Structures are given as C-alpha cells and as structure tokens.
Amino acid sequence: MSLFLDILNAVFKLGLPMAGVSWFLFHRLYGQGNIDRSADRKAIKTHVQSLKANFKAEKKSRKQADTKLPRSHADIVFDKWMWFGSGFYGLAALWTFAVIEVSDIFNFIFNFPGLGGLLSEGLIELIISMAINQVQNILTSFVWFSFWYADSIPLWVVIAYGGYWVGVEIARRELAVPVTWIDRLRALLKR
C-alpha cells in the first residue's frame, strides 16, 4: 500500500505538473516551428540543445546592446527553463524552484512575524538572510531529486521523466485544452 501511495504522491506532485509545463513549453516550440512535429526523441533533444545555445547567444547580444524588451509570460517561463539547463533536468529544476518559492511565500504570509520581527536584527541582516535563502532555493532546485520524497528517489525521477515526455508527446500531437474550458475559466475569473 505504501508503494501505491508513493506512486500517487509522485504523480500528483511531480509527474502531472511536469507534463503540464512541458506541454506548455513544447506546444509553443512546435507552434513557432522551432521543432519539427515529426522529430524523434533524439532529434528533440538536439533541437533543445541548439535552442539553449541560441538563447545564450541572444541573451549575450541583448546584454551587450543593453536593451530591455518587454517579455510575455511564456517568454519568462522559457527563459527560466533555459537558465535551469533546459531539457528534462532543467524543467524538473524549474518546477522544483517554483514549488519551493510558492511554499516560501505561503509560509511567510501565514507565519508573518510582524514588522518588528522582520527588522529585529536590522535591515541589512534581513536582506542578507533573504539573499541566502534565495541561493539555497536555487541550489536545492538544481538537485531537485533530493527535494522530493527521499525514500524513493528513483521512483520520483522515473515519474518526473515520464511526465516530461507525456507533455512533449501531447504537444507534438497538437492536443490542447478545449476552447470551451478556456472560455469557462475566463468567465469564472471575470466574476
């Protein structure tokens, strides 16, 4: 029973989110023509590596030109994915980072120590502790497999990898969220 619960836990915490985020990224890449829909896994991996090389070159040229172009949310997710290394490992690190950051935000909100508690040791100490926390979160994200349930790391890695490829395959086959779901969600959000 414990193995079944581990699998269920891994599927909901890592497998399905990996499938969703990889679908989001690869749906965009296929739609823009960056990757051919008939490409096999090896070709997809090669295309992602070339995208990363192009990303680095573009980032360097933007930095040299000192331009701050407005970015869409999709570009921000893509940029962070590339920053974390792209591919499966980069996506797992990005998802882990998002989970860590969101949980930190909720912990801060629901366990707010008050302004006096935040500044009890001074503003400089607060800034330093926030910077150290951010570095710790990034490092934990890079070793993402250790963040998730430690008793069955191979299980979590396999489920994460499966989720990643499920998302890629769903995007390759041009499966998308039905328009009616999107319209219902928009209507719900407008209320």
C-alpha positions as a printed NumPy array, in Angstrom:
array([[  0.   ,   0.   ,   0.   ],
       [  2.9  ,   2.333,   0.779],
       [  4.369,   1.94 ,  -2.721],
       [  0.992,   2.765,  -4.246],
       [  0.772,   5.937,  -2.136],
       [  4.337,   6.877,  -3.109],
       [  3.457,   6.484,  -6.776],
       [  0.263,   8.502,  -6.379],
       [  2.123,  11.2  ,  -4.473],
       [  4.861,  11.375,  -7.131],
       [  2.332,  11.501,  -9.971],
       [  0.393,  14.404,  -8.465],
       [  3.329,  16.405,  -7.115],
       [  5.811,  15.903,  -9.931],
       [  4.542,  13.802, -12.858],
       [  1.41 ,  15.762, -13.779],
       [  2.983,  19.196, -13.242],
       [  5.959,  18.151, -15.383],
       [  3.561,  17.018, -18.101],
       [  1.679,  20.315, -17.932],
       [  4.735,  22.557, -18.013],
       [  6.464,  20.53 , -20.719],
       [  3.248,  20.639, -22.787],
       [  3.148,  24.434, -22.324],
       [  6.753,  24.9  , -23.444],
       [  6.772,  22.375, -26.284],
       [  3.354,  23.415, -27.585],
       [  4.852,  26.857, -28.071],
       [  8.069,  25.491, -29.621],
       [  6.163,  23.277, -32.054],
       [  3.733,  26.08 , -32.878],
       [  6.555,  28.506, -33.66 ],
       [  8.244,  25.931, -35.868],
       [ 11.333,  25.666, -33.649],
       [ 10.936,  21.876, -33.518],
       [  9.518,  19.633, -36.229],
       [  6.492,  17.632, -35.05 ],
       [  7.814,  14.511, -36.742],
       [ 11.11 ,  14.622, -34.818],
       [ 12.029,  11.668, -32.641],
       [ 13.291,  11.992, -29.059],
       [ 16.94 ,  12.213, -30.054],
       [ 16.166,  14.97 , -32.567],
       [ 14.056,  16.807, -29.988],
       [ 16.949,  16.686, -27.526],
       [ 19.295,  18.044, -30.221],
       [ 16.824,  20.843, -31.06 ],
       [ 16.522,  21.802, -27.391],
       [ 20.314,  21.943, -27.087],
       [ 20.525,  24.223, -30.123],
       [ 17.739,  26.378, -28.668],
       [ 19.786,  26.716, -25.498],
       [ 22.866,  27.757, -27.493],
       [ 20.756,  30.318, -29.385],
       [ 19.252,  31.503, -26.097],
       [ 22.696,  32.102, -24.617],
       [ 23.877,  33.958, -27.727],
       [ 20.71 ,  36.082, -27.814],
       [ 20.985,  36.86 , -24.114],
       [ 24.602,  37.914, -24.567],
       [ 23.738,  40.18 , -27.504],
       [ 20.808,  41.732, -25.568],
       [ 23.128,  42.357, -22.632],
       [ 25.752,  43.971, -24.881],
       [ 23.099,  46.111, -26.575],
       [ 21.665,  46.901, -23.113],
       [ 18.084,  46.516, -24.316],
       [ 15.191,  45.755, -22.005],
       [ 12.48 ,  44.41 , -24.28 ],
       [  9.097,  43.624, -22.74 ],
       [  8.665,  39.885, -22.291],
       [  5.496,  37.809, -22.276],
       [  4.772,  35.269, -19.527],
       [  5.604,  32.455, -21.954],
       [  9.   ,  34.043, -22.603],
       [  9.677,  34.306, -18.873],
       [  8.914,  30.606, -18.33 ],
       [ 11.021,  29.71 , -21.376],
       [ 13.901,  31.904, -20.148],
       [ 13.835,  30.32 , -16.696],
       [ 13.731,  26.854, -18.237],
       [ 16.792,  27.686, -20.32 ],
       [ 18.513,  29.198, -17.269],
       [ 17.973,  25.986, -15.296],
       [ 19.567,  23.983, -18.102],
       [ 16.674,  23.188, -20.477],
       [ 15.542,  19.666, -21.281],
       [ 14.149,  17.294, -18.688],
       [ 16.577,  18.2  , -15.927],
       [ 16.061,  21.943, -16.38 ],
       [ 12.305,  21.554, -16.327],
       [ 12.409,  19.456, -13.149],
       [ 14.654,  22.077, -11.534],
       [ 12.32 ,  24.879, -12.668],
       [  9.245,  23.102, -11.281],
       [ 11.028,  22.385,  -8.001],
       [ 12.103,  26.024,  -7.754],
       [  8.531,  27.184,  -8.333],
       [  7.241,  24.827,  -5.626],
       [  9.902,  25.998,  -3.154],
       [  9.255,  29.679,  -3.869],
       [  5.474,  29.39 ,  -3.618],
       [  5.738,  27.455,  -0.357],
       [  8.139,  30.108,   0.98 ],
       [  5.639,  32.823,   0.077],
       [  2.784,  30.991,   1.797],
       [  4.944,  30.297,   4.854],
       [  5.85 ,  33.979,   5.029],
       [  2.227,  35.11 ,   4.684],
       [  0.736,  32.646,   7.147],
       [  3.609,  32.827,   9.645],
       [  4.25 ,  36.554,   9.323],
       [  6.409,  37.584,  12.274],
       [  5.337,  41.201,  12.062],
       [  7.406,  44.182,  11.011],
       [  9.209,  44.205,  14.343],
       [ 10.161,  40.553,  13.963],
       [ 11.441,  41.105,  10.434],
       [ 13.585,  44.072,  11.367],
       [ 14.604,  42.862,  14.855],
       [ 18.184,  42.252,  13.742],
       [ 18.311,  45.123,  11.277],
       [ 17.582,  45.766,   7.629],
       [ 20.997,  44.571,   6.438],
       [ 20.53 ,  41.228,   8.245],
       [ 17.083,  40.855,   6.636],
       [ 18.492,  41.479,   3.149],
       [ 21.386,  39.068,   3.725],
       [ 19.086,  36.326,   5.043],
       [ 16.755,  36.788,   2.052],
       [ 19.714,  36.519,  -0.344],
       [ 20.994,  33.387,   1.411],
       [ 17.505,  31.852,   1.268],
       [ 17.309,  32.57 ,  -2.462],
       [ 20.696,  30.935,  -3.097],
       [ 19.619,  27.909,  -1.026],
       [ 16.403,  27.626,  -3.056],
       [ 18.329,  27.741,  -6.328],
       [ 20.841,  25.137,  -5.157],
       [ 18.037,  22.874,  -3.921],
       [ 16.349,  23.24 ,  -7.305],
       [ 19.479,  22.114,  -9.113],
       [ 19.494,  18.942,  -7.018],
       [ 15.722,  18.685,  -7.374],
       [ 15.57 ,  14.923,  -6.881],
       [ 16.744,  15.357,  -3.278],
       [ 13.939,  17.843,  -2.569],
       [ 11.217,  15.333,  -3.271],
       [ 10.492,  12.272,  -1.189],
       [ 13.922,  10.833,  -0.338],
       [ 12.979,   7.182,   0.303],
       [ 12.211,   6.51 ,  -3.331],
       [ 14.25 ,   8.927,  -5.434],
       [ 14.423,   6.579,  -8.465],
       [ 10.629,   6.305,  -8.478],
       [ 10.239,  10.083,  -8.441],
       [ 12.84 ,  10.519, -11.203],
       [ 11.09 ,   7.945, -13.411],
       [  7.682,   9.54 , -12.851],
       [  9.075,  13.027, -13.496],
       [ 10.759,  11.825, -16.696],
       [  7.561,  10.109, -17.805],
       [  5.571,  13.289, -17.125],
       [  8.059,  15.32 , -19.131],
       [  7.748,  13.057, -22.181],
       [  3.959,  12.809, -21.86 ],
       [  3.81 ,  16.614, -22.103],
       [  6.167,  16.633, -25.086],
       [  4.126,  13.97 , -26.874],
       [  0.808,  15.706, -26.165],
       [  2.247,  18.921, -27.599],
       [  3.693,  17.072, -30.606],
       [  0.292,  15.596, -31.415],
       [ -1.258,  19.082, -31.184],
       [ -3.568,  18.176, -28.347],
       [ -4.692,  21.263, -26.499],
       [ -7.075,  22.359, -23.8  ],
       [-10.575,  22.503, -25.303],
       [-11.633,  26.08 , -26.072],
       [-14.803,  25.667, -24.014],
       [-12.696,  25.058, -20.879],
       [-10.708,  28.228, -21.525],
       [-13.906,  30.237, -22.089],
       [-15.427,  28.879, -18.876],
       [-12.28 ,  29.716, -16.95 ],
       [-12.268,  33.288, -18.314],
       [-15.944,  33.715, -17.422],
       [-15.285,  32.402, -13.922],
       [-12.346,  34.757, -13.436],
       [-14.372,  37.776, -14.598],
       [-16.982,  37.244, -11.863]])
